[in-house]
Amino acid sequence: MKKLLIALCAATLIAPAIQAEPAAPATAAQGVLTVKSVYSVDETVERLKADIASKGIKFFTEIDQSQLGAGANITIRSSKLILFGNPPLGVQFLSSNPYSGLDWPVRMLVVQEADGSVSVAWTDFGFIAQRYSIKNRDAQFKMASEVAASIASSTTK
């Protein structure tokens, strides 16, 4: 019991130091695409959801990561992850490589940056194709890329 209390105290002291370290932004070379939203996190999420619905794409869920952090007594900037997709399209990727299910359905992250601005980020579909060595779905990856960029652009105007 004493060891557990010491470990918990140490974790409590270390956690703020870990959180204070500035995060390096992900880059397109790492497969992450981003756009700056001109809206708040909540309004950005609502605009994304509206655009997804207008395109007839299935919306699966929204995860409020900052709320999850609060539940663990860790404060993070506002961050929401949304999952959506077109099952007839996404299943084609899964049929090429079932491990691509790690990246499907599509995910977009809406995050408040340290300077207060809001960004929308998602994984580049070309990167996903390379990651899972999917070579027989170029047209589908191109379509998915164009649709994701279009959805993200709904937050920039």
N, C-alpha and C positions, 0 to 999 in steps of 0.2 A: 504494500500500500504506500509506504514511504517513497519507494522508487517511482511509483506512478505519479504521486504528487510532485516530486522533483521534476519529472519529465513534463508534466502539464505546466508547471511554472516556467520552465525553460522555453517551452513552445510559446507561451504567452509573451515572454520577453523578446523572443526572436521574431515572431510574426510581424510586428510593426516594422522592423528593420528590413525584412524581406519585401514587404509591401511598398516601402518607401523607395526602393530601387526603381529608377525609371525603366520602362519597357522599351526595347528597341522595336520600331515599327516593322511589321512583316512587309516583305517586298514581293513584287510580281515574280522575281526569280525564284522565290520560295512558294510560288503558286497562289499568292494572295493578291486579289484585285481590290481596290478601294476607290470610293468616291466620297467627296465631302457633301454632306447634306446641309441644306439651308434651314432645316427645321430642328426642333428639339428631338430628343430620343423618342418620346412617346408619339409625337406627330409623325416622325419618320417611319416608325413601325406602322402606324395607321395608314400612311400613304403607300407603303410597300404592300400591306394587306389588301388595300383597295385595288392597286394595280394588278396584283396576283388574281384577285377575284374577277376583274374586268377581262382578263385574258383566259378565263375558264380553267385556271390552274388550281389544283387541290391544295388548300392550306391545311397543314397538319397540326402545328402547335407553336406556341410562343413560350420561351423560357426566360424568365427575368433572373439573370445571373447575379445582379446586385442584391436581389431579394434572397437568393440562395446564400450569398456571402453574409448578409445580415443574420441569417439563421445560424451561421457558424461564428457569429461575432467578429466577422472580418468585413471591414468597409472597403468597397471598391467603387470606382466610378460607375455611373449608370451604364448597363450593358444588357442587351436583350438579343436572344438568338431566336430566329424564326426558321421553321422547317416547312417546305412546300415542294410540290413537284407534280409532274404529269406521269402517272404510273405507266401508261403505255410506252412512254419514251424511256423513263428510268429503268424499267425492267429489261430493256434492250441492253443497257450497260451491264446489268447484273447477269444477263445470259452470256455475255462475253467473258466476264470475270466476276464470280460471286463476291470476291473480296471488295469490289467497288461499292458494295453495300455500306462500307465504312463512310462513304461520301455521298450516299443517296438516302433519303431524299435530299434535295438541295437545301443548303443552309446559308442564311445571311445573318451576319452579326452587325448590330447597330450599337455603337459604343461612343460614349462621351470621352473625348480626348482630354489630356491634361490642361490644355488651354481653353477648354469649355466648348470647343467645336464638336460636331457630331460627324462620325464617319460610318459608312456602310461598307462591309467587307464580305467577300465570298471567295471560294476557291475557283481558280481558273480551270475551265473544263479541259483545256489542252494539257494542263498539268495533271489532271485526273487521268486523262487518256494515257499519258506517259507513265504515271505512277503504277497503273494496273496493266500496262502493256496491251491496251486495247487499240487495235489497228484497223478494225473492220467497221468502225462506226463514225467515220469522219463527218459525214453530213449531219448526223445526230448531235455530235459534239458541237459542231458549228451552230446549229439551231439553238442548242441549250445555252451556248455562250451569248448569242444575240438576244435571247429572251431575258437572261439574267441581267445583262447590261441595260436593257430597256427597263426592266423593273427597277433597278438601282437608280436609273436616271430620273425616275418619278420623284426623287427626293432632292434633286438639284435645281429645280425651277420653281 
